[in-house]
Amino acid sequence: MTTPRLKFDLEKKANEMLDDFPESEFISTTSTWCDPEMGGGQIVKEIENRLREYGHSDENIKSRVFGYETSDLRINFAKNEHNLAGTYKKGEPNRMKFDNIMTNSNWASDGGNKDRASGMGGTNIKLWQTALDLYINDLLKDGGNLGYVCPGTWCQGKRNPDNITNILNDIIKTYDTKTIKTDVKEKCFPKVGHKIITSFVLNKTKTHTNNVIINDEKITNFQDWNCIPKDSLSQKILGLKDFSSHEKFDFQFVRKSFNLEDTRETKSISHPNKSWLGRNKFKYVSEKTKFDSLPKVVIYRMGDMYNPNEGFIIDDVGELTPSYSSVYILKEKEKAKNVEVLFNLNFYKFLMNNISTTQYNEASILNLLPKLDLSKTWNDEEVYNKFGISIADRETIDATFKK
């Protein structure tokens, strides 16, 4: 998101976020506002308009609304396009701190810094992740407010590999978060390739809030979540007491580095997969793993969530562990076939697909799902009854898989 940031329709989203900022910030004659990556000026335009609604003059706005971009060309485009009155400059804020920050920052990667420390050399770091850390830690005053638009990968509790910040736990849950929206793609960026685009508004006060508005629903057990699903029905299910309190799976993710000559093929008749990467093909690391000798269920990372069997291995004899997979070690009396049946029920497939923000079957997703009695074979109706899913919600879930 570089040049297109100049022309995206962000005005409605900007006003939606502004509605979640304290009214005192608009009444104040001195509170400062900043968009550190102002793009086409859509956000600062709406900040200025909101301040005018509260009676502030252009002279007042000039002294308290700031924006920054990488070139004079972009700044002049924004100023001329929206007749802006604030103070807008090329570069970055110089040791300034602000009462309020609202932005849609650059989402691109940094291209991979070969000199990056901690073994991360060459790894692509998303610019919006590092920008968020900068805004929270350096640009925003204590007690200040932040409104941020960004991709939704953080919803799964992923870490920023540059400094291992966990956005969900270290920022969203730590500070006084007001609202989280997971429907920004549909509203603002329908043609952008990201699966989920989000926004959130928070106050830089460490209150460990337990009440957050997610889309339109007030979530009171938010601190118990380790992900945020993309749709309201999945959010509702995660909020059910019987669901949230139930024992979950404990898959472990296996990711081993290898090249083709370092892989091995299984010789088992029951696992005839060759050593290739792709659907129904697995790479088996030549080096043994701690899971190789244990009976287990393996779900390949790149399997189809609508059809988990695409990447499902039942390994009762404990022969192999593919790389790039999630492994569940079978306990006494648990049957692997019952695990497979469970993950192919509509209820489980629906949650797996709607919790995910990527195409991958991560262990973190699988471990959100309730582990029922695996000594028996479950069906859809039994699982729906187990968690008290209404008839209407059952129909919505089942309709997802009708051809």
Stockholm file with secondary structure:
# STOCKHOLM 1.0

chainA/1-403         MTTPRLKFDLEKKANEMLDDFPESEFISTTSTWCDPEMGGGQIVKEIENRLREYGHSDENIKSRVFGYETSDLRINFAKNEHNLAGTYKKGEPNRMKFDNIMTNSNWASDGGNKDRASGMGGTNIKLWQTALDLYINDLLKDGGNLGYVCPGTWCQGKRNPDNITNILNDIIKTYDTKTIKTDVKEKCFPKVGHKIITSFVLNKTKTHTNNVIINDEKITNFQDWNCIPKDSLSQKILGLKDFSSHEKFDFQFVRKSFNLEDTRETKSISHPNKSWLGRNKFKYVSEKTKFDSLPKVVIYRMGDMYNPNEGFIIDDVGELTPSYSSVYILKEKEKAKNVEVLFNLNFYKFLMNNISTTQYNEASILNLLPKLDLSKTWNDEEVYNKFGISIADRETIDATFKK
#=GR chainA/1-403 SS CCGGGGTCCCHHHHHHHHTTSCTHHHHCSSCCEEETTCTTSHHHHHHHHHHHHTTCCHHHHHTTEEEEESCHHHHHHHHHHHTCCSEEEESCCSSCCEEEEEEECCCCBCCCCTTCSTTCTTCCCBHHHHHHHHIIIIIEEEEEEEEEEEESGGGGTCEETTTTEEIIIIIITTSEEEEEESCHHHHHCTTSSCSCEEEEEEESCCCCCSCEEETTEEESCGGGCSCCCSSHHHHHHHTCHHHHTSCBCCCEEECCCCCGGGEECCCCSSCCCCBCSBTTBBCEESSCCTTTTSCEEEEETTSBTTBGGGGEEEETTCCCCBSSEEEEECCTTCCHHHHHHHHTSHHHHHHHHHHCSSSSCCHHHHTTSBCCCTTSCCCHHHHHHHTTCCHHHHHHHHHTTCC
#=GC SS_cons         CCGGGGTCCCHHHHHHHHTTSCTHHHHCSSCCEEETTCTTSHHHHHHHHHHHHTTCCHHHHHTTEEEEESCHHHHHHHHHHHTCCSEEEESCCSSCCEEEEEEECCCCBCCCCTTCSTTCTTCCCBHHHHHHHHIIIIIEEEEEEEEEEEESGGGGTCEETTTTEEIIIIIITTSEEEEEESCHHHHHCTTSSCSCEEEEEEESCCCCCSCEEETTEEESCGGGCSCCCSSHHHHHHHTCHHHHTSCBCCCEEECCCCCGGGEECCCCSSCCCCBCSBTTBBCEESSCCTTTTSCEEEEETTSBTTBGGGGEEEETTCCCCBSSEEEEECCTTCCHHHHHHHHTSHHHHHHHHHHCSSSSCCHHHHTTSBCCCTTSCCCHHHHHHHTTCCHHHHHHHHHTTCC
//
